[in-house]
Amino acid sequence: MSKVRNTLFAGTALMITASPLHAAEGTFDTPSVVPEVAVKAVAAAVDACREKNAQVTAVVVGPDGTPQALKRDRYAGPHSVESAESKAWTAVSFRTDTIDLRGTTEPGGESYGVQHLGGVTILGGGKQITSDGRIVGGIGVSGSPSGSVDDECAAAGIEAIQEDLL
């Protein structure tokens, strides 16, 4: 009987020891920009647009598209809050900066129907935030006179947090 008990004990010990290995194989870690860094990015993006005499809203989302930080300049249009969030979400969701999506989503483009999906905004100003080749968030800027200016301000927001992403 003790031989059976020892065998059962050894088998149970093996299962307990092996369990974390199996759990690790069935999950994955998703790095995400932390709120303090997200706040720093939106502040830098809004400041960059102020230097261009543009009043904007900037939003940072996590890799799952959930908003982490938002900053709206005093005279940014009311539409800019929703648009900035949508641009950030679109960049993360499609793993492409929104300014780069324009060509493929025009009539006749291979991804033409994408702009008709809910929550998608195909205008410049949505950029991926990456660290070590992985998407850790997205930033969206809206409210300047053009998508290219929004894009430049979003890039300034990312530039401001580069050291934090290492």
Secondary structure, 3 states (H helix, E strand, C coil): CHHHHHHHHHHHHHHHHHHHHHHHHCCCCCCCCCHHHHHHHHHHHHHHHHHCCCCCEEEEECCCCCEEEEEECCCCCCHHHHHHHHHHHHHHHHCCCHHHHCHHHCCCCCCHHHHHCCCCCCCCCEEEEEECCEEEEEEEEECCCCHHHHHHHHHHHHHHCHHHHC
